[in-house]
Amino acid sequence: MGLGERTGLGREVNGLLAWFGRSRLRVAAAKVLFAAVLIALVAFEGVALARQPTYPHALVAFSGVFVCLCAVPWTGVPLPFRAWPAAAVSWAVTLTLFAGDHPLKVWGLAEAIALLILLSGVLQRAPTRMAAVLGPLLGLAAMAAPVRDENPGRFTTLFAVLTVVVAAYSLLLRDQSVQRTRDLQAVRSAERIELARELHDLVAHHVTGIVVQAGAARFTAVSAEQAAETFERIEKAGEEALGAMRRLVKVLREGAPETAPVAGLAELRDLTERFSRTGPPAILYVEPGLDENLPADLAAVAHRVVRESLTNIRKHAADATAVRIGLRMVPAGLEVRIADDGTKPARLNEQARGGGFGLAGLTERVTALGGELSAGPSPEGGWEVRAVVPYDGGRNNSLT
């Protein structure tokens, strides 16, 4: 998922959801409030239309309260375990009233709304077979609830139209979700293949260097001191080659053609300088010793993470005044952190913004190397991307 949630209405909606999500108490309060509003509608119908409750009115009230409670997304209760009972109770009450001679004056407004909420969730998230059966049951139940009234009139037409609209919109969202999942899978697959290509090139580069140095030492008269230096270079190149090969085995899926040279820390510095010339000042910190000891494949990952993050800053943090980039070793491995203080997106059309798959590709790349990547609001304000890739300093590069 890209950083598009920082823009427009999506950013505001996600911000509101994040505000609720920061506290379990807020989440619980929101659910209780949602249930209370629906049940209040049921109570209003009962007071306004049935001042002298009868057995049929009691059935309608029970059905309304039960279905409204099922519509609330209670923690630990999956959607099917809420939707099936709601449809069963609603249909049981409706058929019971239709079978008896009990004309009622009732709207069924809250129950129908709750059924439409469940319908939307089922059509969007339930498995295909379940959605094909449970969806029509919920939709027809929502349309049948107003028909319980002795003179349903316009309410029947209203909820018939609402049911069709909700169903069509939910199916559209389901189709978009499926397409996005396919696009994400394609991006992740392409990212793994590209990473495999880069690692393949690095292994070939190191092995070629070993062969050349070994051949030169064999056919050239060298002193003991020169031989020791040659063996040290061969040992270091062998360790880096084994490390890259170990990571290659994890992600390689198919053969790949030649690619451009892999970018490293030197290119990362150039990237930071170019960004600072045309954007907010970017400060790069590289922990001492990483230039000499960091393997080229991990340096390439760091470059890729920083490059994608800086691109997103241009798109989604137009008012940023400073960018901080840091590379350092932590107990878990190499940490790459990019933070900005921006809050307002640049004015770009949707094509310029992209499809929001850049961060998904980075996540796949980092995960393929055994690491993890996170992105979100930073405690100081703005946005932060943090990636951690395992690295033991070259102490354990065996393939086993």
Secondary structure, 3 states (H helix, E strand, C coil): CCCHHHCHHHHHHHHHHHHHHCCHHHHHHHHHHHHHHHHHHHHHHHHHHCCCCCHHHHHHHHHHHHHHHHHCCCCCCCHHHHHHHHHHHHHHHHHHHHHCCCCECCCCHHHHHHHHHHHHHHHHHCCHHHHHHHHHHHHHHHHHCHHHECCCCHHHHHHHHHHHHHHHHHHHHHHHHHHHHHHHHHHHHHHHHHHHHHHHHHHHHHHHHHHHHHHHHHHCCCCHHHHHHHHHHHHHHHHHHHHHHHHHHHHCCCCCCCCCCCCCHHHHHHHHHHHHHHCCCEEEEECCCHHHHCCHHHHHHHHHHHHHHHHHHHHHCCCCCCEEEEEEEECCEEEEEEEECCCCCCCCCHHHHCCCCHHHHHHHHHHHCCCEEEEEECCCCCEEEEEEECCCCCCCCCCC
